[in-house]
Amino acid sequence: MSLDVYLKQKDAVGRTGSGIFVREDGSTKEITREEWDARNPGREPVIAEQAEDSYEVYSANITHNLGKMAGAAGLYDALWRPDEHGMGKARQLVEPLRAGLKKLRDDPDTFRAHNPANGWGNYEGLVTFTEGLLNACEANPNAEVSVCR
């Protein structure tokens, strides 16, 4: 199970990535064709295509195993429950994400202590996930935020 976060914007021009996704360290990541070929010589990837009428400018997911760590960093509400806390626009996530990211970076050992025992997800993954969402929110402040938990 994972948390899926989406940013959608009416005037979006669409995603321009490779469309090649892999599951790794508790989240789904998009990789380049070159990365795919290096990892999987001689195999063709399945390429996800975005519908022409989609207005999605960003999507990412992360394992629920990192919810406790996110809570300790003050990120849980912004990541898992923005709809319940009046954060329907990307611009409303920027400050909570910045603050939580600062807490994570200022004390990595404390947060690594929350790494899941089953090895699915980790501190570095939460930092990367938060950085990616923060960058997307700053680039698309008027985008609508939605989550699927």
C-alpha positions as CSV (number, residue, x, y, z in Angstrom):
1,M,0.0,0.0,0.0
2,S,1.2,3.5,-0.7
3,L,0.3,7.1,-0.5
4,D,-0.2,8.6,-4.0
5,V,0.0,12.4,-4.4
6,Y,-1.1,14.3,-7.5
7,L,-0.9,17.9,-8.7
8,K,-3.3,18.8,-11.5
9,Q,-3.6,22.1,-13.3
10,K,-6.1,23.1,-16.0
11,D,-3.5,24.7,-18.2
12,A,-0.9,21.9,-18.0
13,V,1.0,20.9,-21.0
14,G,1.5,17.4,-19.9
15,R,4.3,15.3,-18.5
16,T,7.5,15.0,-20.6
17,G,9.3,12.2,-18.8
18,S,10.2,8.8,-20.1
19,G,7.0,7.0,-18.9
20,I,9.2,4.2,-17.5
21,F,8.5,3.6,-13.8
22,V,10.1,1.2,-11.4
23,R,9.3,0.3,-7.8
24,E,12.3,1.0,-5.5
25,D,12.9,1.7,-1.8
26,G,9.2,2.0,-1.0
27,S,8.2,4.4,-3.9
28,T,7.6,4.4,-7.6
29,K,10.3,6.3,-9.5
30,E,10.5,7.3,-13.1
31,I,13.8,6.4,-14.8
32,T,15.3,7.2,-18.2
33,R,15.4,4.8,-21.1
34,E,19.2,4.7,-20.6
35,E,18.8,3.7,-16.9
36,W,16.3,1.0,-17.9
37,D,18.6,-0.5,-20.6
38,A,21.5,-0.5,-18.1
39,R,19.4,-2.4,-15.5
40,N,17.5,-4.7,-17.9
41,P,19.7,-5.4,-21.0
42,G,17.7,-6.8,-23.9
43,R,14.3,-6.2,-22.3
44,E,11.7,-3.7,-23.4
45,P,10.0,-1.6,-20.8
46,V,6.3,-1.0,-20.5
47,I,5.8,2.7,-21.1
48,A,3.0,4.5,-19.3
49,E,1.3,7.0,-21.5
50,Q,-0.6,10.1,-20.1
51,A,-4.0,10.7,-21.5
52,E,-4.2,13.7,-23.7
53,D,-7.0,15.3,-21.6
54,S,-5.0,14.7,-18.3
55,Y,-4.0,17.9,-16.5
56,E,-1.6,16.1,-14.2
57,V,1.7,18.0,-13.7
58,Y,3.1,15.8,-11.0
59,S,2.6,12.5,-9.3
60,A,4.5,10.5,-6.8
61,N,4.0,7.8,-4.3
62,I,5.6,6.5,-1.1
63,T,5.0,3.6,1.2
64,H,2.7,4.0,4.2
65,N,5.6,2.6,6.3
66,L,7.0,6.1,6.4
67,G,4.0,7.7,8.0
68,K,5.4,7.6,11.5
69,M,8.6,9.3,10.3
70,A,6.6,11.9,8.4
71,G,4.6,12.5,11.6
72,A,7.7,13.0,13.7
73,A,8.9,15.6,11.1
74,G,5.6,17.4,11.1
75,L,4.9,16.3,7.5
76,Y,2.1,13.8,8.0
77,D,-0.9,16.2,7.6
78,A,0.6,17.9,4.5
79,L,1.5,14.6,2.8
80,W,-1.2,12.2,3.9
81,R,-4.2,14.5,4.8
82,P,-3.9,17.8,3.0
83,D,-7.6,17.7,2.1
84,E,-8.5,17.5,5.8
85,H,-6.4,20.5,6.7
86,G,-7.4,23.1,4.0
87,M,-4.4,22.4,1.7
88,G,-6.1,22.0,-1.6
89,K,-3.6,24.1,-3.6
90,A,0.0,23.3,-4.1
91,R,1.1,26.7,-2.8
92,Q,-0.5,25.8,0.6
93,L,1.9,22.8,0.9
94,V,5.1,24.8,0.3
95,E,5.7,26.1,3.8
96,P,4.7,22.8,5.6
97,L,7.0,20.9,3.3
98,R,9.9,23.3,3.7
99,A,9.6,23.1,7.5
100,G,9.3,19.3,7.6
101,L,12.2,18.9,5.2
102,K,14.3,21.2,7.4
103,K,13.6,19.1,10.4
104,L,14.5,15.9,8.5
105,R,17.8,17.4,7.3
106,D,18.7,18.9,10.6
107,D,18.6,15.6,12.5
108,P,18.9,12.6,10.2
109,D,19.9,10.2,12.9
110,T,16.8,10.8,14.9
111,F,14.6,10.2,11.8
112,R,16.6,7.2,10.6
113,A,15.6,5.6,13.9
114,H,12.1,5.5,12.4
115,N,13.2,3.5,9.4
116,P,10.8,0.6,9.0
117,A,12.0,-2.7,10.4
118,N,10.9,-4.5,7.2
119,G,13.2,-2.4,5.1
120,W,10.4,-1.1,2.9
121,G,11.1,2.6,2.8
122,N,13.7,4.7,4.6
123,Y,14.8,8.2,5.7
124,E,16.4,9.0,2.3
125,G,13.3,8.0,0.5
126,L,11.1,10.4,2.6
127,V,13.6,13.2,2.0
128,T,13.6,12.6,-1.8
129,F,9.8,12.3,-1.9
130,T,9.4,15.5,0.1
131,E,12.0,17.4,-2.0
132,G,10.3,16.3,-5.3
133,L,6.8,17.3,-4.1
134,L,8.1,20.7,-2.8
135,N,9.8,21.4,-6.1
136,A,6.6,20.5,-8.0
137,C,4.5,22.7,-5.6
138,E,6.8,25.7,-6.1
139,A,6.8,25.2,-9.9
140,N,3.0,24.8,-10.0
141,P,1.5,26.9,-7.1
142,N,-2.0,26.9,-8.5
143,A,-2.2,23.2,-9.1
144,E,-4.9,21.2,-7.2
145,V,-3.6,18.7,-4.7
146,S,-5.2,15.3,-4.4
147,V,-4.1,12.2,-2.5
148,C,-5.0,8.6,-2.6
149,R,-4.3,6.7,0.6
